[in-house]
């Protein structure tokens, strides 16, 4: 059996040097070569290695390595991947040839976007081989920086939710290996990764965003210094070029999801944006910070406590739009987890704004507290509900009517809870009396 395989390898090497002139004949030989090579184990005997040599030499001749036909290119890449697997950890070719090989391999990855295409399975094998045998590390030794960037960009552009798990994990493995084995992660490569972050970024799929976040999470220690430097340079206004390439607020949002410890160095800059004189800057910062703290299950770590405190202080901002934005986000924050450690602090700050000079803000505060109370009545202190009920006597008819409706809704939830035993009785029995007093109010 071994003798027959050796003869096949020698024959294929001979027939491919020079390669056939017709496409069909060439593809047939390359398919045979790929099949033969796939049957070989890693580190074969010297006899098999000797019989492989003609094929090893032929497959990287310019006529094949730089062939223009896409089917031929894919089969050549398949054969070379098998060769690198067989000869690993030794590199079977010179540096210049290896550079051409990796150019060819990376080029095939564009085909991963077509999961129904006839070549998809073969490209997946190439991808899996590159991941399993860590051949991608050779790209670092060859200083193929631009090609590494291209490979990362390709992964982000082609990755799909319907990809098999093996494809997703292989992409992730390759990226992690490249990053972890790099002496220093270059800014241009970091920007490729960070550019995949963004909730509604045009041209970036959720799968790409998830891939980027997984890679950042797994390589957080390696990437932390570089990401901090990029974010600080953008937020301090020192690097307008990078600022034009990424939305740093969206980058911060994505990183907070997967590796919040990376962001400790940007806390002072975010706090500064919350205090900025420019309304647009302040409003954008409120929206970002509010979105971070409203994430389900996201505990506010110690490093972010100063930002959280300043965020709540924006409830007293001189601009109504800012105050309303804070209210919008604290509502989401409390609804996602009414018993979160910061709930008492948030509710206390809300109660202070029940006397805001703007009627729309007062109405919105009533809305937030009542929505949370109706969602989880036990999470709102009775004292807070009583303070809300006082707005039935508000000078604004808008606030009066709205408060009466919402307090009545709380009483309905309370009655339902009493009937099923989930709420202690008597705590909200005072509500009907508050509502009945409205009959004596000339505005009703």
C-alpha positions as CSV (number, residue, x, y, z in Angstrom):
1,X,0.0,0.0,0.0
2,X,2.8,2.4,1.0
3,X,4.7,1.5,-2.2
4,X,1.7,2.2,-4.3
5,X,1.2,5.6,-2.6
6,X,4.8,6.5,-3.1
7,X,4.5,5.7,-6.8
8,X,1.4,7.8,-7.1
9,X,3.1,10.8,-5.5
10,X,6.1,10.5,-7.8
11,X,3.9,10.2,-10.8
12,X,1.8,13.2,-9.8
13,X,4.9,15.3,-9.3
14,X,6.1,14.3,-12.7
15,X,2.8,15.1,-14.4
16,X,2.5,18.5,-12.8
17,X,6.0,19.6,-13.9
18,X,5.1,21.1,-16.3
19,X,1.4,21.2,-15.6
20,X,-1.2,20.2,-18.3
21,X,-2.3,23.0,-20.6
22,X,-6.0,22.1,-20.4
23,X,-8.0,23.1,-17.3
24,X,-9.8,19.8,-16.9
25,X,-6.6,17.7,-17.0
26,X,-5.0,20.1,-14.5
27,X,-7.9,20.0,-12.1
28,X,-8.0,16.2,-12.3
29,X,-4.3,15.9,-11.4
30,X,-4.6,18.4,-8.5
31,X,-7.6,16.6,-7.1
32,X,-5.7,13.4,-7.2
33,X,-2.7,15.1,-5.5
34,X,-4.9,16.5,-2.7
35,X,-6.4,13.1,-2.1
36,X,-3.0,11.4,-1.9
37,X,-1.6,14.0,0.4
38,X,-4.7,13.8,2.7
39,X,-4.0,10.1,3.3
40,X,-0.5,10.8,4.6
41,X,0.2,11.2,8.3
42,X,2.3,14.0,9.8
43,X,6.1,13.4,9.8
44,X,6.1,10.4,7.4
45,X,9.0,8.2,6.7
46,X,12.0,9.4,4.8
47,X,11.0,7.2,1.9
48,X,7.6,8.8,1.5
49,X,9.2,12.3,1.9
50,X,11.6,11.5,-0.9
51,X,8.7,10.4,-3.1
52,X,6.8,13.6,-2.2
53,X,9.6,15.8,-3.3
54,X,8.8,16.1,-7.0
55,X,5.2,17.1,-6.0
56,X,6.4,19.5,-3.4
57,X,8.6,21.2,-6.0
58,X,6.0,21.2,-8.7
59,X,3.1,22.6,-6.7
60,X,5.0,25.8,-5.9
61,X,6.2,26.5,-9.4
62,X,4.9,29.9,-10.6
63,X,2.7,28.2,-13.2
64,X,0.6,26.6,-10.4
65,X,1.2,28.9,-7.4
66,X,0.1,32.0,-9.4
67,X,-2.5,30.3,-11.6
68,X,-5.3,32.6,-12.6
69,X,-8.1,30.0,-12.5
70,X,-10.0,30.1,-9.2
71,X,-10.6,26.3,-9.1
72,X,-7.0,25.6,-9.8
73,X,-5.9,28.1,-7.2
74,X,-8.1,26.5,-4.6
75,X,-6.8,23.0,-5.3
76,X,-3.2,24.2,-5.2
77,X,-3.9,25.9,-1.8
78,X,-5.5,22.6,-0.6
79,X,-2.4,20.6,-1.7
80,X,0.0,23.1,0.0
81,X,-2.1,23.1,3.2
82,X,-1.7,19.3,3.3
83,X,2.0,19.6,2.7
84,X,2.4,22.0,5.5
85,X,0.4,19.7,7.8
86,X,2.6,16.7,6.8
87,X,5.9,18.5,7.2
88,X,5.0,20.5,10.4
89,X,6.6,21.9,12.4
90,X,9.3,22.3,9.6
91,X,8.7,24.8,6.9
92,X,8.9,23.0,3.6
93,X,9.7,26.0,1.4
94,X,11.9,29.2,1.3
95,X,10.6,32.4,2.8
96,X,9.8,34.0,-0.6
97,X,7.8,30.9,-1.6
98,X,6.0,30.9,1.8
99,X,5.0,34.5,1.3
100,X,3.4,33.6,-2.0
101,X,1.7,30.5,-0.4
102,X,0.1,32.6,2.4
103,X,-1.1,35.1,-0.2
104,X,-2.8,32.3,-2.0
105,X,-4.3,30.8,1.2
106,X,-5.6,34.1,2.5
107,X,-7.1,34.8,-0.8
108,X,-9.2,31.6,-0.7
109,X,-10.9,32.8,2.5
110,X,-13.2,35.2,0.6
111,X,-15.0,32.1,-0.5
112,X,-16.2,31.4,3.0
113,X,-19.0,33.9,2.5
114,X,-20.7,31.4,0.1
115,X,-21.8,28.6,2.4
116,X,-23.7,26.9,-0.4
117,X,-20.9,27.2,-3.0
118,X,-19.2,24.0,-4.4
119,X,-15.8,25.1,-3.0
120,X,-17.0,25.9,0.6
121,X,-16.1,22.6,2.1
122,X,-12.6,22.6,0.6
123,X,-11.9,26.2,1.9
124,X,-13.1,25.1,5.4
125,X,-10.5,22.3,5.4
126,X,-7.8,24.9,4.6
127,X,-9.1,27.1,7.4
128,X,-9.2,24.3,9.9
129,X,-5.7,23.1,8.9
130,X,-4.3,26.5,9.4
131,X,-5.9,26.8,12.8
132,X,-5.0,23.2,14.0
133,X,-1.4,23.3,13.0
134,X,-0.9,27.0,13.9
135,X,0.7,27.6,10.5
136,X,-0.4,31.2,10.7
137,X,2.5,31.9,13.1
138,X,4.9,31.6,10.1
139,X,3.2,34.8,8.7
140,X,4.6,36.7,11.7
141,X,8.1,35.2,11.1
142,X,7.9,36.4,7.5
143,X,6.7,39.8,8.6
144,X,3.6,39.6,6.4
145,X,1.9,42.4,8.3
146,X,-0.3,43.6,5.5
147,X,-1.4,40.1,4.8
148,X,-2.3,39.5,8.4
149,X,-4.4,42.6,8.3
150,X,-6.1,41.4,5.2
151,X,-6.8,38.0,6.7
152,X,-8.4,39.6,9.8
153,X,-10.4,41.9,7.6
154,X,-11.5,39.0,5.4
155,X,-12.7,37.0,8.5
156,X,-14.8,40.0,9.7
157,X,-16.3,40.5,6.3
158,X,-17.2,36.9,5.5
159,X,-18.2,35.5,8.9
160,X,-21.9,34.6,9.2
161,X,-24.2,33.4,11.9
162,X,-25.0,30.3,9.8
163,X,-21.4,29.2,9.6
164,X,-20.6,25.8,11.1
165,X,-19.1,26.1,14.6
166,X,-15.8,24.7,13.2
167,X,-15.5,27.7,10.9
168,X,-16.2,30.2,13.7
169,X,-13.8,28.5,16.1
170,X,-11.1,28.2,13.5
171,X,-11.3,31.9,12.6
172,X,-11.1,32.8,16.3
173,X,-8.2,30.4,16.9
174,X,-6.2,31.8,14.0
175,X,-6.7,35.4,15.2
176,X,-5.9,34.6,18.8
177,X,-2.8,32.7,17.9
178,X,-1.5,35.5,15.7
179,X,-2.2,38.1,18.4
180,X,-0.7,36.1,21.2
181,X,2.4,35.1,19.2
182,X,3.0,38.7,18.1
183,X,5.8,40.6,20.0
184,X,3.8,43.8,19.8
185,X,0.3,44.1,18.3
186,X,0.5,46.9,15.7
187,X,-2.0,49.8,15.8
188,X,-3.2,49.1,12.2
189,X,-4.1,45.5,13.2
190,X,-5.8,46.7,16.4
191,X,-7.8,49.1,14.2
192,X,-9.0,46.3,12.0
193,X,-10.3,44.5,15.1
194,X,-11.8,47.6,16.7
195,X,-13.5,48.6,13.4
196,X,-15.7,45.5,13.7
197,X,-17.3,46.9,16.9
198,X,-20.4,48.9,16.6
199,X,-24.1,48.2,17.3
200,X,-25.5,49.4,14.1
201,X,-22.4,49.9,12.0
202,X,-23.0,49.6,8.3
203,X,-21.3,46.6,6.6
204,X,-20.5,44.9,9.9
205,X,-22.6,41.8,10.8
206,X,-23.5,40.7,14.3
207,X,-21.3,37.7,13.7
208,X,-18.3,39.9,12.9
209,X,-19.0,42.0,16.0
210,X,-19.2,38.8,18.2
211,X,-16.0,37.4,16.7
212,X,-14.1,40.7,17.4
213,X,-15.4,40.7,21.0
214,X,-14.5,37.0,21.6
215,X,-11.0,37.7,20.3
216,X,-10.6,40.8,22.5
217,X,-11.9,38.9,25.5
218,X,-9.5,36.0,25.0
219,X,-6.5,38.3,24.3
220,X,-7.4,41.1,26.7
221,X,-4.0,41.2,28.5
222,X,-2.2,41.3,25.2
223,X,-4.4,44.0,23.7
224,X,-5.0,46.1,26.8
225,X,-2.1,48.6,26.4
226,X,-2.7,49.1,22.7
227,X,-6.4,49.6,23.0
228,X,-6.0,52.1,25.9
229,X,-3.4,54.0,23.9
230,X,-5.7,54.3,20.9
231,X,-8.8,55.3,22.9
232,X,-6.9,57.9,25.0
233,X,-5.3,59.4,21.9
234,X,-8.7,59.7,20.2
235,X,-10.5,61.0,23.3
236,X,-7.9,63.6,24.1
237,X,-8.0,64.8,20.5
238,X,-4.4,63.9,19.7
239,X,-5.2,61.5,16.8
240,X,-7.9,62.8,14.4
241,X,-6.9,60.2,11.8
242,X,-7.9,57.3,14.0
243,X,-11.0,59.2,15.1
244,X,-12.1,59.2,11.5
245,X,-11.7,55.4,11.2
246,X,-13.6,54.3,14.3
247,X,-16.5,55.4,16.5
248,X,-14.7,55.3,19.8
249,X,-18.0,55.4,21.8
250,X,-19.1,52.2,20.0
251,X,-15.7,50.7,20.6
252,X,-16.0,51.4,24.3
253,X,-19.5,49.9,24.3
254,X,-18.2,46.7,22.6
255,X,-15.2,46.4,24.9
256,X,-17.3,47.0,28.0
257,X,-19.3,43.9,26.9
258,X,-16.3,41.6,26.7
259,X,-13.3,43.0,28.6
260,X,-14.3,46.0,30.8
261,X,-11.0,46.0,32.6
262,X,-9.3,47.3,29.5
263,X,-11.3,50.6,29.9
264,X,-10.0,51.5,33.3
265,X,-7.6,54.0,31.8
266,X,-10.3,55.9,29.9
267,X,-12.5,56.6,32.9
268,X,-11.2,60.1,33.5
269,X,-11.7,61.0,29.8
270,X,-15.3,59.7,29.9
271,X,-16.0,61.6,33.1
272,X,-14.6,64.7,31.4
273,X,-17.0,64.2,28.5
274,X,-19.9,64.1,31.0
275,X,-18.8,67.4,32.3
276,X,-18.0,69.0,28.9
277,X,-19.4,72.4,28.1
278,X,-20.3,71.3,24.6
279,X,-23.9,70.0,24.7
280,X,-23.3,67.4,21.9
281,X,-20.3,66.0,23.7
282,X,-22.1,65.8,27.0
283,X,-25.2,64.3,25.5
284,X,-23.3,61.6,23.6
285,X,-21.4,60.7,26.7
286,X,-24.6,60.4,28.7
287,X,-26.0,58.1,26.0
288,X,-22.9,55.9,26.0
289,X,-22.5,55.7,29.8
290,X,-26.3,55.1,30.2
291,X,-26.1,52.2,27.6
292,X,-23.2,50.6,29.5
293,X,-24.9,50.7,32.8
294,X,-28.2,49.5,31.3
295,X,-26.7,46.3,30.0
296,X,-28.5,43.3,31.6
297,X,-26.4,41.7,34.3
298,X,-23.6,44.3,34.0
299,X,-22.3,45.1,37.5
300,X,-20.7,48.4,37.8
301,X,-17.1,47.7,38.8
302,X,-15.1,49.9,41.2
303,X,-13.2,51.6,38.4
304,X,-16.5,52.9,36.9
305,X,-18.1,54.1,40.1
306,X,-16.9,57.7,39.5
307,X,-18.5,57.7,36.1
308,X,-21.7,56.3,37.5
309,X,-21.9,59.0,40.2
310,X,-21.3,61.7,37.6
311,X,-23.8,60.1,35.3
312,X,-26.5,60.4,38.0
313,X,-25.5,64.0,38.6
314,X,-26.5,64.7,35.0
315,X,-30.1,64.5,36.3
316,X,-29.5,68.0,37.5
317,X,-27.9,69.1,34.1
318,X,-29.0,72.6,33.0
319,X,-30.2,71.2,29.7
320,X,-33.5,69.3,29.6
321,X,-32.5,66.9,26.9
322,X,-29.6,65.7,29.0
323,X,-31.8,65.1,32.0
324,X,-34.3,63.3,29.8
325,X,-31.6,61.1,28.4
326,X,-30.4,60.1,31.8
327,X,-34.0,59.2,32.8
328,X,-34.4,57.1,29.7
329,X,-31.3,55.0,30.5
330,X,-31.9,54.6,34.3
331,X,-35.3,53.3,33.4
332,X,-33.8,50.6,31.3
333,X,-31.2,50.0,34.0
334,X,-33.8,49.4,36.7
335,X,-36.1,47.4,34.5
336,X,-33.3,45.0,33.5
337,X,-32.4,44.4,37.1
338,X,-34.6,46.1,39.7
339,X,-32.6,44.6,42.6
340,X,-29.2,45.7,41.3
341,X,-26.8,47.1,44.0
342,X,-27.1,50.7,42.7
343,X,-31.0,50.6,42.7
344,X,-31.3,52.5,45.9
345,X,-28.9,55.2,44.7
346,X,-30.8,55.6,41.4
347,X,-34.2,55.7,43.1
348,X,-33.0,58.3,45.5
349,X,-31.7,60.5,42.7
350,X,-35.0,60.1,40.8
351,X,-37.1,61.2,43.8
352,X,-35.0,64.3,44.0
353,X,-36.1,65.2,40.5
354,X,-39.8,65.0,41.2
355,X,-39.6,68.7,41.8
356,X,-37.7,69.5,38.6
357,X,-38.7,72.9,37.2
358,X,-39.6,71.3,33.8
359,X,-42.9,69.6,33.7
360,X,-41.8,67.0,31.1
361,X,-38.9,66.0,33.3
362,X,-41.3,65.6,36.3
363,X,-43.6,63.6,34.2
364,X,-40.8,61.4,33.0
365,X,-39.6,60.8,36.6
366,X,-43.1,59.6,37.5
367,X,-43.0,57.4,34.4
368,X,-39.7,55.8,35.4
369,X,-40.6,55.1,39.0
370,X,-44.1,53.8,38.1
371,X,-42.9,51.6,35.3
372,X,-40.3,50.0,37.6
373,X,-42.9,49.6,40.4
374,X,-45.4,47.9,38.1
375,X,-42.6,45.7,36.9
376,X,-41.5,44.8,40.4
377,X,-43.4,46.4,43.1
378,X,-41.3,45.1,45.9
379,X,-38.2,46.8,44.4
380,X,-39.6,50.3,44.9
381,X,-39.8,51.7,48.5
382,X,-43.2,52.7,49.6
383,X,-41.7,56.1,50.5
384,X,-40.8,56.6,46.8
385,X,-44.3,55.8,45.6
386,X,-45.7,58.3,48.2
387,X,-43.4,61.0,46.8
388,X,-44.6,60.2,43.3
389,X,-48.2,60.3,44.5
390,X,-47.6,63.9,45.7
391,X,-47.3,64.9,42.0
392,X,-51.1,64.5,41.8
393,X,-51.1,68.0,43.4
394,X,-48.5,69.2,40.8
395,X,-49.0,72.7,39.4
396,X,-48.9,71.2,35.9
397,X,-52.2,69.6,34.7
398,X,-50.1,67.3,32.4
399,X,-48.2,65.9,35.4
400,X,-51.3,65.7,37.6
401,X,-53.3,63.6,35.2
402,X,-50.4,61.4,34.3
403,X,-49.5,60.8,38.0
404,X,-53.1,59.9,38.9
405,X,-53.2,57.3,36.1
406,X,-49.9,55.8,37.0
407,X,-50.5,55.6,40.7
408,X,-53.9,53.9,39.9
409,X,-51.9,51.4,37.9
410,X,-49.6,50.7,40.8
411,X,-52.7,50.1,43.0
412,X,-54.0,47.6,40.4
413,X,-50.7,45.7,40.5
414,X,-50.8,45.9,44.3
415,X,-54.3,44.4,44.4
416,X,-53.3,41.6,42.1
417,X,-50.3,40.9,44.3
418,X,-52.4,40.8,47.4
419,X,-54.8,38.3,45.9
420,X,-52.0,35.8,45.1
421,X,-50.1,36.5,48.3
422,X,-46.9,37.8,46.6
423,X,-47.2,41.3,48.3
424,X,-47.8,42.3,51.9
425,X,-51.2,43.9,52.4
426,X,-51.8,47.4,53.7
427,X,-48.6,48.9,52.2
428,X,-50.5,50.7,49.4
429,X,-54.0,51.0,50.8
430,X,-53.6,54.8,51.0
431,X,-53.6,55.1,47.2
432,X,-57.4,55.3,46.7
433,X,-57.6,58.1,49.2
434,X,-55.0,60.1,47.2
435,X,-57.0,59.6,44.0
436,X,-60.4,60.5,45.6
437,X,-59.0,63.8,46.7
438,X,-58.7,64.7,43.0
439,X,-62.5,65.4,43.1
440,X,-61.7,68.4,45.2
441,X,-59.2,69.7,42.7
442,X,-60.7,72.2,40.3
443,X,-58.2,71.2,37.5
444,X,-59.8,67.7,37.3
